Amino acid sequence: MNRNERIAIVKGLAIILMVIGHAEAQSFITNFIYIFHMPVFFVAAGYFFKESNISDPYGYMKRRAKGLYLPFVKWALFFLLIHNLMFALGILNEEYGNAQGGVTHPYTLSQFVQRFFLILFSMGGYDEFLAGAFWFFRALLVVSIVYLILVKVLRHFFPRISLSWASAIIGGMALCFALIKIGFNFRIPTIVQGGIRETWGLFFFSMGPIVNRFLSKYSLGIWQFVLLVLLLCIGAHFHWKGMNLTPRMIDVATLPITGLAGFLVLDRIAGWLTATDNAARRFLNYCGAMTLYIYVFHIIAFKPVSMIKIWWFGLDPTQIGCHMVIHDYAPGDYFWVLYSIAGVCLPLLGIYCYRRAKNALKSASRRSSLLTN
């Protein structure tokens, strides 16, 4: 079985669940999703951590920077540049915002410059609404580097320690640090948002190599799968929390369990899908390969559906500025289904059209070059 394809499907499932969560589905559905969907991405990132990265730390950090920092800067600057334009077009406004009542405002030149440098030097300053999910880029980059450093330190003092044992120790350290952060309301001043998401991310990233070793020897049976799904349903019923910015002490006990359970559940589903060639397998594999574009553009992809909802219910047109979706009549109107479809499919359609146009231009350029020669 191709583990790369299987994990790609896991990521594809996770990114679709993330979009559904942001689309404001029924509370049980969103609670179910939020208690594991972001941990899945960190486990998946740690899953493929290799021993060779320890002996080539600079190469590893270079690849991480290329895969996380550069895309963050590229797309954060894009949304920064179009921020005021979105106000001029009516996509954003100062009347409607998120469900808690917060709104965003046009940037002055001073605010633009400040955010420009925050994007470059602290991976902050990104648009709160159109790029509000960009914290993941920073968190995964910080986690990847901290994990590598800690593994090297452990290998220095204990040269024969295995990657699995080193990961277990680092995971335990992350949980202890989470307890300290929550208990003393401690924030890391050099990390935007205080570092709690990075702390959770370090735990789940460190679980990746352990899960890799476990799944290479064992496979979840149907009853184990059912029990894990039941566990996640219990967590959703009791409103256990995910990787949010206001953690509680109880989360240190529940989130590691639900996060790992969610990954194992999605991995088992991916295993069933990869057993035969089918449309679902190909689509989810493609989603897994295109997670970056869905992650970056799903919020703005919600806007066409918001326009439909405004027309359908005769709402104030300025509600197009609601973040992430229009809150009136939700979730009972089931517009979250349309939001979810648009949030996944429109970014995929956009990148498909862009690549087709790019290839067509290259072909035309080559033909023109041949004719002139």
C-alpha positions in Angstrom: 0.0 0.0 0.0 1.3 3.5 -0.9 1.5 5.3 2.4 2.1 8.6 0.7 -1.3 8.3 -1.1 -3.0 7.1 2.1 -1.7 10.1 4.1 -2.7 12.4 1.2 -6.2 11.1 1.5 -6.1 11.7 5.3 -5.1 15.3 4.5 -7.8 15.5 1.9 -10.5 14.4 4.4 -9.1 16.7 7.0 -9.1 19.8 4.8 -12.7 19.1 3.7 -13.7 18.7 7.4 -12.0 22.0 8.1 -14.0 23.8 5.4 -17.3 22.2 6.8 -16.3 23.5 10.3 -15.8 27.0 9.0 -19.1 26.8 7.1 -21.0 26.8 10.4 -22.8 23.5 10.3 -24.9 22.2 13.2 -23.1 22.5 16.5 -22.6 18.7 17.0 -20.9 18.5 13.5 -18.6 21.5 14.1 -17.8 20.2 17.7 -17.0 16.8 16.2 -14.7 18.3 13.6 -12.9 20.8 15.8 -11.7 18.3 18.4 -9.4 16.7 15.9 -9.2 18.2 12.4 -6.2 20.5 13.0 -4.2 18.0 15.1 -4.5 15.6 12.1 -2.4 18.0 10.0 0.4 18.1 12.6 0.4 14.3 13.0 0.6 14.0 9.2 3.5 16.4 9.1 5.4 14.5 11.8 4.5 11.2 10.2 7.1 11.5 7.5 9.9 13.0 9.6 13.1 11.1 8.6 16.3 10.2 10.4 18.1 12.0 7.6 16.7 15.3 8.7 18.6 15.0 12.0 22.0 14.7 10.1 21.0 17.4 7.7 19.3 20.0 9.8 20.0 23.0 7.5 18.6 21.2 4.5 15.5 20.3 6.5 14.9 23.8 7.7 15.5 25.1 4.2 12.8 22.8 2.9 10.4 23.8 5.7 11.0 27.4 5.0 10.3 26.9 1.3 7.2 24.9 2.0 5.7 27.1 4.8 7.4 30.5 5.2 7.4 31.4 1.5 3.8 30.4 0.8 2.7 32.3 3.9 4.5 35.5 2.8 3.3 35.1 -0.7 -0.4 34.8 0.1 -0.4 37.0 3.2 1.0 39.8 1.2 -1.5 39.1 -1.6 -4.4 39.5 0.9 -2.7 42.5 2.4 -2.5 44.2 -1.0 -6.2 43.5 -1.8 -7.5 44.3 1.7 -8.6 47.9 1.0 -9.8 46.8 -2.5 -12.2 44.4 -0.8 -13.8 47.3 1.0 -14.1 49.3 -2.2 -15.8 46.2 -3.9 -18.1 45.7 -0.8 -16.7 42.2 0.0 -15.6 43.6 3.4 -17.2 46.3 5.4 -17.1 47.9 8.9 -20.7 46.9 9.8 -20.6 43.1 9.5 -17.9 40.7 10.7 -17.6 37.6 12.8 -20.2 36.0 15.0 -18.8 37.7 18.1 -19.4 41.1 16.6 -15.9 42.0 15.6 -15.3 43.8 12.4 -12.3 44.7 10.3 -11.3 48.1 8.9 -9.5 49.6 5.9 -5.8 50.0 6.5 -4.0 53.3 6.7 -0.6 53.6 5.1 1.0 53.2 8.5 -1.0 50.1 9.3 -0.2 48.7 5.9 3.6 49.1 6.5 3.3 47.7 10.0 1.5 44.6 8.8 4.0 44.3 5.9 6.9 43.9 8.3 4.9 41.7 10.7 4.3 39.3 7.8 7.9 39.2 6.9 9.5 39.0 10.4 6.9 37.4 12.7 4.5 35.6 10.3 1.7 37.8 11.7 -0.1 40.8 10.4 -2.2 38.8 7.9 -5.8 39.8 7.2 -8.0 38.7 10.1 -10.9 37.7 7.9 -9.8 36.7 4.4 -6.6 35.0 5.7 -7.7 34.2 9.2 -6.5 30.6 9.0 -2.9 31.4 8.2 -1.7 30.8 11.7 -1.2 27.2 10.7 1.8 28.1 8.5 3.6 29.8 11.4 2.7 27.1 13.9 3.9 24.2 11.7 7.2 26.0 10.8 7.9 26.8 14.5 7.0 23.3 15.5 9.1 21.7 12.8 12.2 23.6 13.9 11.7 23.2 17.7 11.1 19.4 17.2 14.3 19.1 15.2 16.3 21.0 17.8 14.9 18.9 20.7 15.6 15.7 18.9 19.2 16.7 18.3 19.6 17.7 21.9 18.3 14.4 23.1 20.6 12.5 20.6 23.5 14.5 22.0 22.9 13.3 25.5 21.5 9.9 24.6 23.1 8.9 21.3 21.2 5.6 21.0 17.8 6.9 21.7 15.3 6.0 19.0 13.2 8.5 17.2 10.1 7.1 18.7 11.4 7.4 22.3 12.7 10.9 21.6 9.3 11.8 20.1 7.5 10.5 23.2 9.7 12.6 25.5 9.2 15.7 23.4 5.4 15.0 23.4 5.5 14.8 27.2 7.4 18.0 27.4 4.9 19.7 25.2 2.0 18.6 27.4 3.8 19.8 30.6 4.5 23.1 28.9 0.8 23.4 28.0 -0.1 22.9 31.6 2.3 25.7 32.6 0.9 28.0 29.9 -2.7 27.4 30.9 -2.2 27.3 34.6 -0.2 30.5 34.8 -1.8 32.2 31.7 1.7 32.4 30.3 2.3 33.7 26.8 5.4 33.5 24.6 5.9 37.1 23.7 7.9 36.4 20.6 5.2 34.2 19.0 2.1 35.8 17.6 -1.0 34.6 19.6 1.2 33.5 22.5 2.3 30.1 21.3 -0.5 27.8 22.6 -1.2 26.5 19.1 2.5 25.9 18.6 2.6 24.0 21.9 -0.3 21.7 20.9 1.3 21.4 17.4 4.6 20.2 18.9 2.8 17.4 20.8 0.9 16.2 17.7 3.9 16.6 15.4 6.0 14.4 17.8 3.3 11.8 17.7 3.7 11.5 14.0 6.8 9.2 14.0 5.2 7.1 16.8 1.9 6.7 14.8 4.0 5.8 11.7 5.7 3.0 13.6 2.4 1.8 15.1 0.5 1.7 11.8 3.4 -0.1 10.1 2.8 -3.0 12.4 -0.9 -2.8 13.2 -4.1 -2.0 11.5 -7.3 -0.7 13.1 -10.1 -3.3 13.2 -13.7 -2.4 12.6 -14.6 -2.5 16.3 -11.6 -0.4 17.2 -12.7 2.1 14.5 -16.2 2.2 15.8 -15.0 2.8 19.4 -12.8 5.7 18.3 -15.7 7.2 16.4 -17.9 6.8 19.5 -15.2 8.5 21.6 -15.2 11.5 19.2 -19.0 11.6 19.3 -18.8 11.7 23.1 -16.2 14.5 22.9 -18.5 16.5 20.5 -21.5 16.0 22.8 -19.6 17.3 25.9 -18.1 20.2 23.9 -14.4 19.2 24.3 -12.2 21.7 22.7 -9.7 21.8 19.8 -6.6 23.9 19.2 -8.3 27.2 20.1 -6.7 30.3 21.8 -8.6 29.9 25.1 -7.6 26.4 26.4 -8.6 24.9 29.7 -6.8 22.6 32.0 -9.1 19.7 31.0 -8.1 20.1 27.4 -4.6 18.8 28.2 -6.4 15.5 29.0 -8.9 15.4 26.2 -7.3 17.0 23.2 -4.3 14.6 22.8 -6.8 11.7 22.9 -9.3 13.1 20.4 -6.5 14.4 18.1 -4.9 11.0 17.8 -8.2 9.2 17.6 -9.2 11.5 14.7 -6.1 10.8 12.8 -6.5 7.0 13.3 -10.1 7.2 12.2 -9.3 9.1 9.0 -6.3 6.8 8.3 -8.6 3.8 8.6 -11.1 5.4 6.1 -8.2 6.2 3.8 -7.1 2.5 4.0 -10.6 1.4 2.9 -10.6 3.9 0.1 -7.2 2.8 -1.2 -8.2 -0.8 -1.4 -9.9 -0.2 -4.7 -9.7 2.4 -7.5 -12.7 4.7 -7.2 -13.7 8.3 -7.8 -13.7 9.1 -4.0 -10.1 7.9 -3.7 -8.9 10.0 -6.7 -10.8 13.1 -5.5 -9.6 12.9 -1.9 -6.0 12.2 -3.1 -6.2 15.3 -5.3 -7.6 17.3 -2.3 -4.7 16.1 -0.2 -2.2 17.3 -2.8 -4.0 20.7 -3.1 -4.6 21.4 0.6 -2.5 24.6 0.4 -4.9 26.2 -2.1 -8.0 25.0 -0.3 -6.6 26.4 2.9 -5.7 29.7 1.4 -8.8 30.4 -0.7 -11.7 28.6 1.0 -12.8 31.7 3.0 -13.0 34.0 -0.1 -14.6 31.1 -1.9 -17.5 31.3 0.6 -18.4 34.8 -0.8 -20.3 33.7 -3.9 -22.5 31.5 -1.7 -23.1 34.4 0.6 -24.3 36.4 -2.4 -26.8 33.6 -3.1 -27.9 33.5 0.5 -28.5 37.3 0.5 -30.7 37.0 -2.6 -32.5 33.9 -1.2 -33.5 35.5 2.1 -33.6 39.2 1.0 -30.8 40.1 3.4 -28.9 43.4 3.7 -26.3 43.1 0.8 -23.5 44.4 3.1 -23.8 41.1 5.0 -21.4 39.8 2.3 -18.8 41.0 4.8 -19.8 38.4 7.4 -16.9 36.2 8.5 -16.6 33.4 7.7 -20.2 33.0 6.5 -23.5 34.8 6.9 -24.8 33.9 10.4 -28.5 34.7 9.9 -30.7 31.5 9.6 -27.6 29.3 10.1 -27.2 26.4 10.5 -30.8 25.4 10.1 -31.0 26.8 6.5 -28.4 24.2 5.4 -26.5 26.7 3.4 -23.4 25.3 5.2 -23.6 22.5 2.6 -23.3 25.0 -0.3 -20.5 26.8 1.6 -18.7 23.5 2.1 -18.9 22.6 -1.6 -17.8 26.0 -2.7 -15.0 26.2 -0.2 -13.5 23.0 -1.5 -14.4 23.0 -5.2 -13.9 26.7 -6.2 -10.2 26.8 -5.1 -9.6 23.5 -7.0 -11.4 24.9 -10.0 -9.4 28.1 -9.8 -6.0 26.3 -9.7 -7.1 24.0 -12.5 -8.0 26.9 -14.7 -4.8 28.8 -13.8 -2.6 25.8 -14.7 -4.5 25.2 -18.0 -4.1 28.8 -18.9 -0.4 28.8 -17.9 0.2 25.7 -20.0 -1.7 27.1 -23.0 0.4 30.3 -22.8 3.6 28.2 -22.7 2.5 26.2 -25.7 1.6 29.3 -27.6 5.0 30.9 -26.7 6.8 27.7 -27.9 4.9 27.7 -31.2 5.6 31.4 -31.7 9.3 30.8 -31.0 9.4 27.9 -33.5 7.7 30.0 -36.2 10.1 32.9 -35.8 13.1 30.6 -36.0 
